[in-house]
Each structure stands twice: as structure tokens, then as C-alpha cells.
Amino acid sequence: MRQVGEENDYPVRPWPDFKNDPELVAEARIVAASVLDAEGLWGESMGDVQLQLMIQDMALAPERQR
């Protein structure tokens, strides 16, 4: 993500003293998903911790047999 941001002069990328701005993080997450060709995104926050997942190869689960 850092390399893509630097090569394309994209201003939102992580750096050592990065302060969490929810709008900027959401925008960066969308750009990263596009670069990584993700099929889905999931984000979860709890206190100071933020988890960001990008989903690849999304498929329906097989139906359970009874």
C-alpha cells in the first residue's frame, strides 16, 4: 500500500506517527482493496484496536445435509 501510494502520489498511507482519522482510513481501505483485487471488506473496532480484513475468493458455503 505504501509503495502504491508513493508511486501514485496518493496522500493517505501509513507512516510512523499516523493518527487515526476514520474517513481517511475508510478511503485507504477501499484503495487497498482495489489494489489487492479483494472481493469484500470487513472492519471492526474495539477501543484502540482496529481490525481490517480483505476477503479473497468469496464463495457460498455448501448447504448442510441432514
N, C-alpha and C positions, 0 to 999 in steps of 0.2 A: 504494500500500500504506500509506504514511504517513497519507494522508487517511482511508482506511477505518478504520485503527487508531484515529485520534483521534476520529472520529465515533462509533465503537462502543466506546470505552474499552478497546480491545484493547492489553494492555501490551507485547506483543512487536512492536517495529517498529524500524527502523534509526535511529540517532542518531549524531552525530559520534564519540563515544567508545565505541561499541558493541563489546563483547567477544564473540567467537565462543563460543557455547555450543551444541554440536551438537543437543541436544534442542530448544532454543528455535528454532534456525534451521530444523529439520525442521518444527516446528509452524507457523512463519511461512510456510514454503514451501507447506504444504498450504492454509493460509488464502488466500495469494496465488493459488494455482491455482484455488481455488473462486471467488474474486472475478473472476478473468480468464477463467473458464469453460474452463480448459485441459483437454485430453483425456489428457495424460500429463505426467510429471515425470522429469527426469534430473538427477542431481547427481554431480559429480566433484571430488575434492580432490587437490592435489599441493602438498605443503609448505604455504606460507602462502596459496596461491591456492585459491579455491573457485569452481567454475562451477556455476550453477544454470540449467537450461533448462526452459521450459514449452512443451509441444507442442500446437499447434492443428491442427485438420483432419487428424487421423491417418487414413491410408488405406493399404491394402495396395499394394505396388508391383506393377505388371503383370508377369506371367510373361515370362521371356525366351524369345524364339522362336529355334529352332535351324535 
